[in-house]
Amino acid sequence: MLTYKLSALFIAAVLATSAPLHAQTAPAGAAGAGAATGAAAGTITAGVVFSTVAGLAVISALTSGSSGSAVNVTAANQTASTAAASASVAHTQTTVAAANVRTAIDSLTTAAAAVATTNSTVKTALAAANTAHAEAVAAASAAKTAADNLAIASSLPVVGVCAAVISCTRAELTSLTERAAVTSKAASDAAINAHNKTAELVKVLQTVNVVIPTLAATSIAAAKTAAETAQTAANTTITSYETVKSTLGTTGTTVTASTGTTGTTGTVP
């Protein structure tokens, strides 16, 4: 039996290495798809992907003692793909919210020119709105990176060992899905917070008799709609993450759903 296993391992190794590897510039996000390997040395041409993955799968089965047949990796990949798509929506809608907040703040700043630099309450509210806007922009960017990386990973085979940019382990796929869940939630929370801080600025300006421009009002309403859509998408990503963990039999940090009526900026890891 030992001789048989060693022979099988040798065949698998030959399958994995006999065809020449052709290094190219790694595609954007490739390193993220192979989180455990960091930046890959290069991509592998289509002609050797099949034999390489086949060899790795055999090696994985022989060394792990299990083929992993109880784990539905196809379903996990499909769910991870859903998570990537919803995380992308969270990014897009947070970006829309941030753009509308920017328009509203600029409009309000112009309207409040007479008191924007002299009234301390107005200055504080204006600064808070600008800070919240910047946080939303940054959070949206992080959500996009996570969504893009997960989209790549969810299209790759899931095997027992890592193989540069042509496959992902269960742990890697789980980790990337978790990242998408966390960052999309942070983005939606930041969008909500940016909307709220801008709405608070309006209230402050009204107390000092500043006329609120129609452009500001409509932009704030649009930001609210986008932030709510981002939140729904983020919660879909979180649900998909939990499904991926369950399907693959892996563990990870529990990510609670966004419930923000007030919103928080969130912490992007």
MARVO-898913 format. One line per 5 residues: number of its first residue (from 1); their letters; for each residue z, x, y of N, C-alpha, C. Coordinates in steps of 0.2 Angstrom, whole numbers, plus 2048, in hexadecimal, padded with zeros to 3 digits. Each point is the difference from the previous one (the first is absolute). Example, Ala and Ser with C-alpha at 12.3 -4.5 7.8 and 13.67 -1.06 7.14 Angstrom:
1) as) 827:842:7E4:800:7FC:806:800:804:806 ~ 7FC:7FE:805:801:804:806:803:7FC:805
END
This chain:
1) mltyk) 800:804:7FA:800:7FC:806:800:804:806 ~ 804:806:800:800:804:806:7F9:803:801 ~ 7FD:802:7FA:7F9:803:801:7FC:7FB:803 ~ 800:7FA:7FE:7FC:7FB:803:801:7FF:807 ~ 806:800:802:801:7FF:807:7FE:806:804
6) lsalf) 801:806:7FE:7FD:805:804:7F9:800:800 ~ 7FC:7FE:7FB:7F9:800:800:7FE:7FB:805 ~ 803:7FA:800:7FF:7FB:805:801:802:807 ~ 805:804:801:802:802:807:7FA:805:802 ~ 7FE:804:7FB:7FB:805:802:7F9:7FC:801
11) iaavl) 7FE:7FB:7FD:7FA:7FC:801:801:7FD:807 ~ 806:7FD:801:801:7FD:807:7FF:805:806 ~ 803:806:7FE:800:805:806:7F8:802:801 ~ 7FC:801:7FA:7F9:802:801:7FD:7FA:804 ~ 801:7FA:7FE:7FD:7FA:804:802:801:807
16) atsap) 806:802:802:802:800:807:7FD:806:804 ~ 7FE:805:7FC:7FF:806:804:7F9:803:7FF ~ 7FC:7FD:7FA:7FA:803:7FF:7FB:800:805 ~ 7FF:7FA:803:7FB:7FF:805:802:804:807 ~ 7FB:803:803:802:803:806:803:7FC:806
21) lhaqt) 805:802:804:802:7FC:805:7FC:802:806 ~ 7FE:7FC:805:7FC:801:806:805:7FE:806 ~ 803:805:803:804:7FF:806:7FC:7FE:806 ~ 802:7FA:803:7FD:7FE:806:806:7FF:805 ~ 7FE:7FE:806:806:7FE:805:803:7FA:7FE
26) apaga) 807:800:7FF:803:7FA:7FE:7FF:7FA:805 ~ 7FF:7FA:7FD:800:7FA:805:806:7FF:803 ~ 7FF:7FC:806:806:7FE:804:805:7FC:7FC ~ 806:802:800:805:7FC:7FC:801:802:7F9 ~ 7FC:805:7FE:800:802:7F9:807:802:7FE
31) agaga) 803:804:804:806:803:7FF:805:7FB:7FF ~ 800:7FB:804:805:7FA:7FF:7FF:7FD:7FA ~ 7FA:7FF:7FD:7FF:7FD:7FA:803:804:7FA ~ 801:806:801:803:804:7FB:807:803:803 ~ 805:7FC:801:806:802:804:803:806:7FD
36) atgaa) 800:800:7F9:804:805:7FD:7FD:807:800 ~ 7F9:800:801:7FC:806:800:7FF:803:807 ~ 802:7FC:806:7FE:802:806:7F9:800:801 ~ 7FD:805:805:7F9:801:801:7FD:802:7FA ~ 7FB:7FD:7FE:7FC:802:7FA:7FB:805:801
41) agtit) 7FF:804:7FB:7FB:806:801:7F9:7FE:802 ~ 7FE:7FA:7FE:7FA:7FE:801:7FE:7FA:7FC ~ 7FB:7FC:801:7FE:7FB:7FC:7FC:802:7FA ~ 7FF:7FC:7FB:7FD:801:7FA:7FA:7FC:7FF ~ 7FA:803:7FE:7FA:7FC:800:800:7FA:7FB
46) agvvf) 7FC:7FB:801:801:7FA:7FB:7FE:802:7F9 ~ 7FC:805:7FF:7FE:802:7F9:806:802:7FC ~ 806:803:803:805:802:7FC:806:7FC:800 ~ 800:7FB:804:806:7FB:801:802:7FD:7F9 ~ 7FB:7FE:7FC:801:7FC:7FA:804:805:7FB
51) stvag) 7FD:806:7FF:803:804:7FB:807:803:802 ~ 800:801:806:807:802:803:805:7FB:7FF ~ 7FF:7FA:802:805:7FB:7FF:801:7FE:7F9 ~ 7FB:800:7FC:801:7FF:7F9:805:805:7FD ~ 7FE:806:802:805:806:7FD:807:7FF:802
56) lavis) 801:7FF:806:806:7FF:803:804:7FA:7FD ~ 7FC:7FB:7FF:803:7FA:7FC:803:801:7F9 ~ 7FC:804:7FD:802:802:7F9:806:805:800 ~ 800:805:805:806:804:800:806:7FC:802 ~ 7FF:7FB:805:806:7FC:802:803:7FD:7FA
61) altsg) 7FB:7FD:7FC:802:7FC:7FA:804:804:7FB ~ 7FD:806:7FF:803:804:7FB:807:803:802 ~ 800:802:806:806:803:803:806:7FB:801 ~ 7FE:7FA:802:805:7FB:802:803:7FC:7FA ~ 7FC:800:7FA:802:7FC:7FB:7FE:7F9:800
66) ssgsa) 7FD:7FE:805:7FE:7F9:801:7F9:7FF:804 ~ 7FC:7FC:7FE:7FA:7FF:804:800:7FC:806 ~ 806:7FD:801:801:7FC:806:7FD:7F9:800 ~ 7FE:7FE:7FA:7FC:7FA:7FF:804:7FA:802 ~ 807:800:801:804:7FB:802:7FF:7FF:807
71) vnvta) 7FE:805:804:7FF:7FF:807:7F9:7FE:802 ~ 800:7FB:804:7F9:7FE:802:7FE:803:806 ~ 7FD:806:7FF:7FE:804:806:7FB:7FD:804 ~ 7FB:7FC:7FD:7FB:7FD:804:803:7FB:805 ~ 805:7FC:7FD:803:7FB:804:804:803:806
76) anqta) 803:806:7FF:804:804:805:7FB:802:805 ~ 7FA:803:7FE:7FB:802:805:7FE:7FA:804 ~ 7FF:7FB:7FD:7FD:7FA:804:805:7FE:805 ~ 807:800:7FE:805:7FE:805:801:805:805 ~ 7FF:806:7FE:801:805:806:7FA:800:805
81) staaa) 7FA:7FE:7FD:7FA:7FF:804:802:7FA:805 ~ 803:7FB:7FE:802:7FA:804:805:802:805 ~ 805:805:7FE:805:802:805:7FC:804:805 ~ 7FB:804:7FE:7FD:805:805:7FC:7FB:805 ~ 7FD:7FB:7FE:7FC:7FB:804:805:7FD:805
86) sasva) 806:7FD:7FE:804:7FD:804:804:805:805 ~ 801:806:7FE:803:805:805:7FA:802:805 ~ 7FA:800:7FE:7FB:801:805:800:7FA:805 ~ 801:7FA:7FE:800:7FA:805:806:801:804 ~ 806:802:7FE:806:801:804:7FE:805:805
91) htqtt) 7FD:806:7FE:7FE:805:805:7FB:7FD:806 ~ 7FB:7FC:7FD:7FB:7FD:805:803:7FC:805 ~ 805:7FB:7FD:803:7FB:805:805:803:804 ~ 803:805:7FE:805:804:804:7FC:803:806 ~ 7FA:803:7FE:7FC:803:805:7FE:7FB:806
96) vaaan) 7FE:7FA:7FD:7FE:7FB:805:806:7FD:804 ~ 806:800:7FD:806:7FE:804:801:805:805 ~ 800:806:7FE:801:806:805:7FB:800:806 ~ 7FA:7FF:7FE:7FB:7FF:806:801:7FB:805 ~ 802:7FA:7FD:802:7FA:804:806:802:804
101) vrtai) 805:803:7FD:806:802:804:7FE:804:806 ~ 7FC:805:7FE:7FE:805:805:7FD:7FC:806 ~ 7FB:7FC:7FF:7FD:7FC:805:805:7FC:804 ~ 805:7FD:7FD:805:7FC:803:804:804:805 ~ 802:806:7FD:805:805:804:7FC:802:806
106) dsltt) 7FA:802:7FF:7FC:802:806:7FF:7FB:805 ~ 7FF:7FA:7FE:7FF:7FA:805:807:7FF:803 ~ 805:800:7FD:807:7FF:802:802:805:805 ~ 7FE:806:7FF:802:806:804:7FD:7FF:807 ~ 7F9:7FE:7FF:7FD:7FF:807:803:7FA:804
111) aaaav) 801:7FB:7FC:803:7FA:804:807:802:803 ~ 804:804:7FD:806:802:802:801:806:804 ~ 7FA:802:803:800:807:803:805:801:805 ~ 802:7FA:804:805:801:805:807:801:7FE ~ 801:7FF:7F9:807:801:7FE:801:804:7FA
116) attns) 7FA:802:7FD:800:804:7FA:803:806:800 ~ 801:803:806:803:807:801:806:800:804 ~ 802:7FA:802:806:7FF:804:806:7FC:7FD ~ 7FE:7FB:7FC:805:7FC:7FD:802:803:7F9 ~ 806:802:7FF:802:803:7FA:7FF:7FC:7FA
121) tvkta) 801:7FA:800:7FF:7FB:7FB:7F9:800:7FD ~ 7FC:7FF:805:7F9:800:7FF:7FD:807:7FD ~ 803:805:803:7FE:807:7FD:802:800:7F9 ~ 806:7FE:7FE:803:801:7F9:7FB:7FB:7FC ~ 7FF:7FA:802:7FC:7FC:7FB:7F9:802:7FF
126) laaan) 7FD:803:806:7F9:803:7FF:800:806:7FC ~ 805:804:800:801:806:7FC:800:7FE:7F8 ~ 804:7FB:7FF:802:7FE:7F9:7F9:7FD:7FD ~ 7FC:7FC:804:7FA:7FE:7FE:7FB:805:7FE ~ 800:805:805:7FB:806:7FE:802:804:7FA
131) tahae) 807:801:7FF:802:803:7FA:7FE:7FD:7FA ~ 801:7F9:800:7FF:7FC:7FA:7F8:800:7FF ~ 7FC:800:805:7F9:801:7FF:7FE:806:7FC ~ 803:806:803:7FF:806:7FD:802:800:7F8 ~ 806:7FD:7FF:802:800:7F9:7FB:7FC:7FC
136) avaaa) 7FE:7FB:802:7FB:7FB:7FC:7FA:804:7FF ~ 7FD:804:805:7FA:804:7FE:801:805:7FB ~ 806:804:800:802:805:7FB:801:7FD:7F9 ~ 803:7FA:800:801:7FD:7FA:7FA:7FD:7FD ~ 7FB:7FE:804:7FA:7FD:7FD:7FC:806:7FD
141) saakt) 800:806:803:7FD:806:7FE:803:802:7F9 ~ 806:800:7FF:803:802:7FA:7FE:7FB:7FA ~ 800:7F9:802:7FE:7FB:7FB:7F9:801:7FE ~ 7FC:802:805:7F9:801:7FE:7FF:806:7FB ~ 803:806:801:800:805:7FC:802:7FE:7F9
146) aadnl) 806:7FD:7FF:803:7FE:7FA:7FB:7FB:7FC ~ 7FD:7FB:804:7FB:7FC:7FD:7FA:803:7FD ~ 7FD:805:804:7FB:804:7FE:801:804:7FA ~ 806:803:800:801:804:7FA:801:7FC:7FA ~ 803:7FA:801:801:7FC:7FA:7FA:7FD:7FD
151) aiass) 7FB:7FF:805:7FA:7FD:7FE:7FC:805:7FC ~ 801:806:801:7FD:806:7FC:803:800:7F9 ~ 807:800:800:803:801:7FA:7FF:7FA:7FB ~ 800:7FA:803:7FF:7FA:7FC:7F9:800:7FD ~ 7FC:804:802:7F9:800:7FC:800:805:7FB
156) lpvvg) 805:804:7FF:800:806:7FB:803:7FE:7FA ~ 7FE:803:7FA:804:7FF:7FA:807:802:801 ~ 804:7FC:7FC:807:802:800:802:803:7F9 ~ 802:807:800:801:803:7FA:807:803:800 ~ 802:803:7FA:806:803:800:802:806:803
161) vcaav) 7FA:804:802:801:806:804:7FC:800:806 ~ 801:804:805:7FD:800:806:7F9:804:7FF ~ 7FB:7FE:803:7FA:804:800:7FC:800:807 ~ 803:804:804:7FD:801:807:7FF:7F9:803 ~ 7F9:7FF:802:7FE:7FA:804:7FD:7FB:7FB
166) isctr) 800:801:7FA:7FC:7FC:7FB:804:7FB:7FD ~ 807:800:800:804:7FC:7FD:807:800:803 ~ 804:7FB:7FF:807:7FF:802:805:7FF:7FA ~ 806:802:801:805:7FE:7FB:803:7FA:802 ~ 804:7FD:7FC:803:7F9:801:805:801:806
171) aelts) 803:806:800:805:801:806:7FC:801:806 ~ 7FB:803:800:7FC:801:807:7FD:7F9:802 ~ 7FE:7FC:7FC:7FD:7FA:802:806:7FB:803 ~ 805:801:7FC:806:7FC:803:803:803:807 ~ 800:806:800:802:803:807:7FB:7FE:805
176) ltera) 7FA:801:7FF:7FB:7FE:805:800:7F9:802 ~ 801:7FB:7FB:801:7F9:802:806:7FF:804 ~ 806:803:7FE:806:800:804:7FF:802:807 ~ 7FC:805:801:7FF:803:807:7FC:7FB:804 ~ 7FB:7FD:7FD:7FC:7FA:803:805:7FA:802
181) avtsk) 804:7FF:7FB:805:7FA:802:805:802:806 ~ 802:806:800:805:802:805:7FD:800:807 ~ 7FA:803:800:7FD:801:806:7FD:7FA:803 ~ 7FD:7FC:7FC:7FD:7F9:802:806:7FC:803 ~ 806:800:7FD:806:7FC:802:802:803:807
186) aasda) 800:807:801:802:803:806:7FB:7FE:805 ~ 7FA:800:7FF:7FA:7FE:804:801:7F9:803 ~ 801:7FB:7FB:801:7F9:803:806:7FF:804 ~ 806:804:7FE:806:7FF:804:7FF:803:807 ~ 7FC:806:800:7FF:803:806:7FB:7FB:805
191) ainah) 7FC:7FD:7FD:7FB:7FB:803:805:7FB:803 ~ 804:7FD:7FC:804:7FB:803:805:802:805 ~ 803:806:800:804:803:805:7FC:801:806 ~ 7FA:802:800:7FC:801:806:7FE:7FA:803 ~ 7FF:7FB:7FC:7FF:7F9:803:806:7FE:804
196) nktae) 806:800:7FD:806:7FE:802:802:803:807 ~ 7FF:807:800:802:804:806:7FC:7FE:806 ~ 7F9:7FF:7FE:7FC:7FE:806:802:7F9:802 ~ 802:7FB:7FB:802:7FA:802:806:800:805 ~ 805:804:7FE:806:801:804:7FE:803:807
201) lvkvl) 7FB:804:800:7FE:803:807:7FE:7FA:804 ~ 7FC:7FB:7FD:7FE:7FA:804:806:7FD:803 ~ 805:7FF:7FC:806:7FC:802:803:804:806 ~ 801:806:7FF:803:804:806:7FC:7FF:806 ~ 7F9:801:800:7FC:7FF:806:801:7F9:803
206) qtvnv) 800:7FB:7FC:801:7FA:802:806:7FF:804 ~ 806:804:7FF:806:7FF:803:7FF:803:807 ~ 7FB:804:801:7FF:803:807:7FA:7FE:803 ~ 7FE:7FA:7FE:7FB:7FC:803:7F9:803:7FF ~ 7FF:804:7FB:7F9:803:7FF:7FC:7FB:7FD
211) viptl) 7FA:7FE:802:7FB:7FB:7FD:7FD:804:7FA ~ 801:7FC:7FA:7FD:803:7FA:7F9:7FF:800 ~ 7FB:805:7FF:7F9:7FF:800:7FE:7FC:7F9 ~ 7FB:7FC:800:7FE:7FD:7FA:7FE:805:7FB ~ 7FD:805:802:7FE:805:7FB:806:803:7FC
216) aatsi) 805:801:803:806:802:7FD:803:7FB:7FB ~ 800:7FA:802:802:7FA:7FC:7FC:7FF:7FA ~ 7F9:801:801:7FC:7FF:7FA:800:806:7FB ~ 801:805:803:801:807:7FC:806:800:7FC ~ 805:7FD:803:807:800:7FC:7FF:7FB:7FA
221) aaakt) 7FD:7FA:801:7FF:7FB:7FB:7FC:803:7FA ~ 7FB:804:802:7FB:803:7FB:804:805:7FC ~ 805:804:804:804:805:7FC:804:7FD:7FB ~ 803:7FA:802:805:7FD:7FB:7FC:7FD:7FA ~ 7FA:7FE:801:7FC:7FD:7FA:7FF:806:7FC
226) aaeta) 7FE:806:802:7FE:806:7FD:806:803:7FC ~ 806:800:803:806:802:7FD:802:7FC:7FA ~ 7FF:7FA:801:802:7FB:7FB:7FB:801:7FA ~ 7FA:801:801:7FB:802:7FB:802:806:7FC ~ 802:805:804:801:807:7FD:807:7FF:7FC
231) qtaan) 804:7FC:802:806:7FF:7FC:7FF:7FD:7F9 ~ 7FB:7FB:800:7FE:7FC:7FA:7FD:805:7FB ~ 7FC:805:803:7FC:805:7FC:805:805:7FD ~ 805:802:805:805:805:7FD:804:7FD:7FA ~ 802:7FA:801:804:7FD:7FA:7FB:7FF:7FA
236) ttits) 7FA:7FF:801:7FC:800:7FA:7FF:807:7FD ~ 800:805:804:800:807:7FD:807:801:7FC ~ 805:7FE:803:807:801:7FD:800:7FC:7F9 ~ 7FE:7FA:800:800:7FD:7FA:7FB:803:7FB ~ 7FB:803:802:7FB:803:7FB:803:807:7FE
241) yetvk) 804:803:804:804:806:7FE:805:7FF:7FA ~ 803:7FA:801:805:7FE:7FB:7FC:7FF:7F9 ~ 7FB:7FD:801:7FC:7FE:7FA:7FD:807:7FC ~ 7FE:804:805:7FE:807:7FD:805:803:7FC ~ 806:800:803:806:803:7FC:801:7FD:7FA
246) stlgt) 800:7FA:800:801:7FC:7FA:7FB:801:7FA ~ 7FA:800:803:7FA:801:7FB:800:807:7FD ~ 802:805:804:7FF:807:7FD:807:802:7FD ~ 805:7FC:801:807:802:7FD:803:806:804 ~ 7FE:800:806:803:806:804:805:7FD:805
251) tgttv) 804:805:803:805:7FE:805:7FE:802:807 ~ 804:7FD:805:7FE:802:807:805:7FD:804 ~ 800:802:806:805:7FD:805:7FE:7F8:801 ~ 805:7FC:801:7FF:7F9:801:7FE:7FF:807 ~ 7FA:7FD:802:7FE:7FE:807:801:7F9:801
256) tastg) 805:7FE:805:801:7F9:801:7FA:7FE:805 ~ 7FF:7F9:7FF:7FB:7FD:804:802:800:808 ~ 7FA:800:804:802:800:807:801:7F9:802 ~ 806:7FE:803:801:7FA:802:801:7FF:808 ~ 7FD:805:803:801:801:807:7FE:7FA:805
261) ttgtt) 805:7FD:802:7FF:7FB:806:801:804:806 ~ 805:805:800:801:804:805:7FC:807:800 ~ 7FF:802:7F9:7FD:806:7FF:804:807:801 ~ 7FE:805:7FC:803:806:801:7FA:805:800 ~ 801:806:803:7FB:805:800:7FF:803:7F9
266) gtvp) 805:800:7FC:7FF:802:7F9:800:808:800 ~ 801:803:7FB:800:807:7FF:7FB:802:7FB ~ 7FB:804:803:7FA:802:7FB:802:807:7FD ~ 801:800:7FA:802:806:7FD:7FA:806:800
END
